[in-house]
Amino acid sequence: VWSQDRYPSKPIRLIVALGPGAGADALARFLAAGPLRSELGTEVIVENRAGAGGVVGGDFVAKAKPDGYTLALFHASVVSTATVVNQNVSYNPIRDFTPVANLVTNPLAVVVSAGSRWNTLEQLLDEAKKTGKVSSGIIGVGSHTHFNLELLKLASGANLNRVPYAQGTGPIINDLLGGHLECTSLVWPAVEANVKAGKFRALAATSAMKGFPNVPTFASKGYPQANLEVFFAIFGPAGLPPEVMARLEPAFERIMKNPAITEKLEGMGFTILYENSRQLGERVKHELSIVADVARRAGIKGE
């Protein structure tokens, strides 16, 4: 079959484990509309399979035929945090997927409103240590924003009280603007506009960001442990044939090393973090060990 039909010879489905409008969805549609079609010479159809924090999409891809015609653009939690906090995950993130390429990441940041009494991360943590009454909004138990907050708490000894918001970032932003919440841990694209407008103050982020040199990193503040970011990566079902990988890996490398494409991705709020299949596989194993340890130490259980 392989000698007769050079891959790909028909359209490819690119599964996104979140709904329309999410960061992974926007990234997938951008890639499918131009770069992937150009590189692979076939149509790439984005298909949303949302639910259970990405587990529904993960399950679908894990069970798909490993022929290269069903791929996934997963956000990090599908293969890391979701598998730790969700008791009903049917797949193994290491055994049941073929890593193809890591593409980009979203840094995470702790921010307060512009009217907050805290101007630095040290001030916020000091009060959290003394009073234990500092509230921090998160988008849900088990998210990367939650786990990075727990890493900061474990490293600093500060008692930041998490306030889960099931409806996502919108209500968190509104409550922080309205003074009903004291701080939040969110992905940078969710808060960037308000930081730029002077409505929010970023106290620290997981990595340095272009255009915001005054935002310190957690590492520069003495907390290098708080370094979880939301990566976005391409996976296939376990057992993708060598012939398929030989087409996909160079294609994604060329895409992610194209300055015109990376400039557009940065304009969408992403930070470029290209990694090949081996590096992505190592990242998943490393992150799984971190989040499993955090869940155990912080007593995080599936909800």
C-alpha positions as CSV (number, residue, x, y, z in Angstrom):
1,V,0.0,0.0,0.0
2,W,2.8,2.4,0.9
3,S,4.5,1.8,-2.4
4,Q,1.3,2.6,-4.2
5,D,0.0,5.7,-2.3
6,R,2.5,8.3,-1.1
7,Y,1.3,9.8,2.2
8,P,-0.8,11.9,2.3
9,S,-3.1,11.0,-0.6
10,K,-6.3,12.2,1.0
11,P,-7.5,14.9,3.5
12,I,-6.2,14.8,7.1
13,R,-8.3,15.4,10.1
14,L,-6.7,17.6,12.8
15,I,-8.5,17.0,16.1
16,V,-8.7,19.8,18.7
17,A,-9.8,18.7,22.2
18,L,-11.4,22.1,22.9
19,G,-14.3,24.0,21.5
20,P,-14.2,26.7,18.7
21,G,-12.4,29.9,19.8
22,A,-10.0,28.4,22.2
23,G,-6.3,28.9,21.7
24,A,-5.7,25.4,20.4
25,D,-8.6,25.8,17.9
26,A,-7.2,29.2,16.6
27,L,-3.8,27.7,16.2
28,A,-5.1,24.6,14.4
29,R,-7.2,26.6,12.0
30,F,-4.3,28.9,11.2
31,L,-2.0,26.0,10.4
32,A,-4.7,24.1,8.4
33,A,-5.6,27.1,6.3
34,G,-2.2,27.7,4.9
35,P,1.1,26.2,6.3
36,L,0.0,22.6,6.5
37,R,-1.9,22.5,3.2
38,S,1.2,24.0,1.5
39,E,3.7,21.6,3.2
40,L,1.7,18.3,2.9
41,G,-0.1,19.0,-0.4
42,T,-3.6,18.0,0.9
43,E,-6.5,19.5,2.7
44,V,-6.4,19.6,6.5
45,I,-9.8,19.6,8.2
46,V,-10.0,20.8,11.8
47,E,-12.5,18.9,14.0
48,N,-13.4,19.9,17.5
49,R,-13.9,17.1,20.1
50,A,-14.4,19.0,23.3
51,G,-15.2,17.8,26.8
52,A,-13.8,16.8,30.2
53,G,-10.8,19.2,29.9
54,G,-9.6,17.6,26.7
55,V,-10.1,13.9,27.7
56,V,-12.9,13.4,25.1
57,G,-10.6,14.5,22.3
58,G,-7.7,12.5,23.7
59,D,-9.8,9.3,23.9
60,F,-10.9,9.8,20.3
61,V,-7.4,10.2,18.9
62,A,-6.0,7.3,21.0
63,K,-8.6,5.0,19.4
64,A,-8.1,6.3,15.9
65,K,-6.5,4.2,13.1
66,P,-2.7,5.0,13.1
67,D,-2.5,5.8,9.4
68,G,-1.6,9.5,9.6
69,Y,-5.0,10.7,8.5
70,T,-6.1,11.5,12.1
71,L,-3.8,13.8,13.9
72,A,-4.3,16.1,17.0
73,L,-3.3,19.5,18.1
74,F,-3.5,19.0,21.8
75,H,-3.1,21.6,24.6
76,A,-0.8,20.4,27.3
77,S,-3.4,19.2,29.8
78,V,-4.7,16.5,27.5
79,V,-1.5,14.5,28.0
80,S,-0.6,15.8,31.5
81,T,-2.8,17.4,34.2
82,A,-6.1,16.0,32.9
83,T,-4.8,12.5,33.2
84,V,-3.8,13.1,36.8
85,V,-7.0,14.7,38.1
86,N,-9.6,12.9,36.0
87,Q,-10.4,9.5,37.3
88,N,-12.1,8.3,34.1
89,V,-9.2,8.8,31.6
90,S,-9.2,5.8,29.2
91,Y,-5.9,6.4,27.6
92,N,-2.2,6.4,28.7
93,P,-0.6,9.7,27.5
94,I,2.8,7.9,26.9
95,R,1.6,4.6,25.5
96,D,-1.3,5.6,23.4
97,F,0.0,8.5,21.4
98,T,2.8,9.2,18.9
99,P,4.5,12.5,19.6
100,V,5.1,14.5,16.4
101,A,6.1,18.0,17.2
102,N,5.8,20.7,19.9
103,L,4.8,24.0,18.4
104,V,4.2,26.9,20.8
105,T,3.5,27.7,24.4
106,N,1.4,30.1,26.4
107,P,3.3,31.5,29.4
108,L,1.3,31.7,32.7
109,A,1.3,34.9,34.8
110,V,0.1,36.0,38.2
111,V,-1.7,39.3,37.9
112,V,-3.5,41.8,40.1
113,S,-5.7,44.8,39.3
114,A,-4.0,48.1,38.8
115,G,-5.5,49.3,42.0
116,S,-4.1,46.5,44.1
117,R,-2.0,47.3,47.2
118,W,0.6,44.8,45.9
119,N,3.3,46.0,43.5
120,T,5.5,43.0,43.6
121,L,5.2,39.2,43.9
122,E,7.1,39.4,47.2
123,Q,4.4,41.7,48.7
124,L,1.6,39.4,47.6
125,L,3.3,36.3,48.9
126,D,4.2,37.9,52.2
127,E,0.6,38.8,52.9
128,A,-0.6,35.3,51.9
129,K,1.9,33.8,54.3
130,K,0.7,36.1,57.2
131,T,-3.0,36.0,56.7
132,G,-3.8,33.1,54.4
133,K,-6.6,35.1,53.0
134,V,-5.4,36.0,49.5
135,S,-7.8,34.7,46.9
136,S,-6.6,33.6,43.5
137,G,-8.9,32.8,40.6
138,I,-8.2,29.8,38.4
139,I,-10.1,28.4,35.4
140,G,-10.6,25.0,37.1
141,V,-9.1,22.4,39.3
142,G,-6.5,20.5,37.4
143,S,-5.7,23.2,34.8
144,H,-2.1,24.3,34.2
145,T,-2.9,27.7,35.8
146,H,-4.0,25.7,38.9
147,F,-0.9,23.5,39.0
148,N,1.5,26.4,38.4
149,L,-0.1,28.2,41.3
150,E,0.3,25.1,43.5
151,L,4.0,24.9,42.5
152,L,4.4,28.6,43.6
153,K,2.6,27.8,46.9
154,L,4.8,24.8,47.6
155,A,8.0,26.7,46.8
156,S,7.1,29.9,48.8
157,G,5.0,28.5,51.6
158,A,2.3,31.1,50.9
159,N,-1.3,30.2,51.4
160,L,-3.0,31.4,48.2
161,N,-6.7,30.4,48.3
162,R,-7.7,29.1,44.9
163,V,-11.1,30.1,43.6
164,P,-12.2,27.9,40.7
165,Y,-14.2,29.4,37.9
166,A,-16.0,26.7,35.8
167,Q,-17.0,29.2,33.1
168,G,-13.5,30.1,32.1
169,T,-11.4,33.2,32.0
170,G,-14.1,35.8,31.3
171,P,-15.7,35.8,34.8
172,I,-12.2,35.9,36.3
173,I,-11.2,38.9,34.3
174,N,-14.5,40.7,35.2
175,D,-14.1,39.9,38.9
176,L,-10.5,41.1,39.0
177,L,-11.5,44.3,37.2
178,G,-14.4,44.7,39.6
179,G,-12.3,44.2,42.8
180,H,-14.1,41.0,43.7
181,L,-10.9,38.9,43.4
182,E,-7.4,39.7,44.6
183,C,-5.3,38.0,42.0
184,T,-5.3,35.3,39.3
185,S,-3.1,32.8,37.6
186,L,-3.9,32.7,33.9
187,V,-2.3,32.2,30.5
188,W,-0.7,35.4,29.2
189,P,-3.0,36.0,26.2
190,A,-5.9,36.1,28.6
191,V,-4.5,39.1,30.5
192,E,-2.1,40.8,28.0
193,A,-4.6,43.4,26.8
194,N,-5.5,44.5,30.3
195,V,-1.8,44.7,31.3
196,K,-1.1,46.7,28.2
197,A,-4.0,49.0,29.0
198,G,-2.8,49.6,32.5
199,K,-5.8,47.8,34.1
200,F,-3.8,44.8,35.4
201,R,-0.4,44.6,36.9
202,A,1.6,41.4,36.1
203,L,3.7,40.4,39.2
204,A,5.5,37.5,37.5
205,A,5.3,35.1,34.6
206,T,6.7,31.7,33.8
207,S,9.0,33.1,31.1
208,A,10.1,36.4,29.6
209,M,7.8,37.8,27.0
210,K,8.5,39.9,24.0
211,G,7.3,43.5,24.5
212,F,7.0,43.2,28.3
213,P,10.6,43.4,29.6
214,N,9.4,44.7,33.0
215,V,7.4,41.6,33.9
216,P,9.8,39.4,36.0
217,T,9.9,35.7,35.7
218,F,9.2,33.4,38.7
219,A,12.7,32.1,38.4
220,S,14.1,35.7,38.8
221,K,12.1,36.0,42.0
222,G,13.6,32.8,43.4
223,Y,10.9,30.4,42.4
224,P,12.2,28.5,39.3
225,Q,9.8,25.6,40.3
226,A,6.8,27.6,39.0
227,N,7.5,27.0,35.4
228,L,4.6,25.0,34.0
229,E,3.3,26.5,30.7
230,V,0.5,25.5,28.4
231,F,2.2,23.9,25.4
232,F,0.4,23.1,22.1
233,A,1.7,20.1,20.3
234,I,0.9,17.6,17.4
235,F,0.2,14.0,18.3
236,G,-1.1,11.0,16.4
237,P,-2.4,7.6,17.6
238,A,0.3,5.2,18.8
239,G,2.1,3.4,16.1
240,L,2.3,6.0,13.3
241,P,4.3,4.3,10.5
242,P,7.8,5.5,9.8
243,E,6.7,6.7,6.3
244,V,4.2,9.0,7.9
245,M,6.6,10.4,10.4
246,A,9.1,11.0,7.7
247,R,6.6,13.4,6.0
248,L,5.2,15.0,9.2
249,E,8.4,15.8,11.2
250,P,10.2,17.7,8.5
251,A,7.0,19.5,7.5
252,F,6.4,20.8,11.0
253,E,10.1,21.7,11.4
254,R,10.0,23.9,8.3
255,I,6.7,25.5,9.4
256,M,8.0,26.4,12.8
257,K,11.3,27.7,11.5
258,N,9.6,30.0,8.9
259,P,10.0,33.6,10.2
260,A,6.8,34.8,8.4
261,I,4.8,32.1,10.2
262,T,6.4,32.5,13.6
263,E,5.8,36.2,13.4
264,K,2.1,35.6,12.9
265,L,1.9,33.1,15.7
266,E,3.6,35.6,18.1
267,G,1.0,38.1,17.0
268,M,-1.6,35.7,18.1
269,G,-0.1,35.6,21.6
270,F,1.9,32.4,21.4
271,T,5.6,31.9,22.3
272,I,7.4,29.7,19.8
273,L,8.7,26.5,21.3
274,Y,9.4,24.0,18.5
275,E,10.5,20.6,19.6
276,N,10.9,17.4,17.6
277,S,9.1,14.1,18.3
278,R,11.8,12.9,20.7
279,Q,12.0,16.1,22.6
280,L,8.2,16.3,22.9
281,G,8.0,12.7,24.2
282,E,10.6,13.6,26.9
283,R,8.6,16.8,27.7
284,V,5.4,14.8,28.3
285,K,7.2,12.2,30.6
286,H,8.9,15.0,32.6
287,E,5.7,17.0,33.0
288,L,3.7,14.0,34.0
289,S,6.2,13.3,36.8
290,I,5.9,17.0,38.0
291,V,2.1,17.2,38.0
292,A,1.7,13.8,39.7
293,D,4.1,14.9,42.5
294,V,2.2,18.3,42.8
295,A,-1.1,16.5,43.0
296,R,0.1,14.2,45.7
297,R,1.8,17.0,47.8
298,A,-1.1,19.5,47.4
299,G,-3.8,16.9,47.8
300,I,-5.4,17.6,44.5
301,K,-8.1,15.2,43.6
302,G,-10.3,14.8,40.6
303,E,-13.6,16.8,40.7
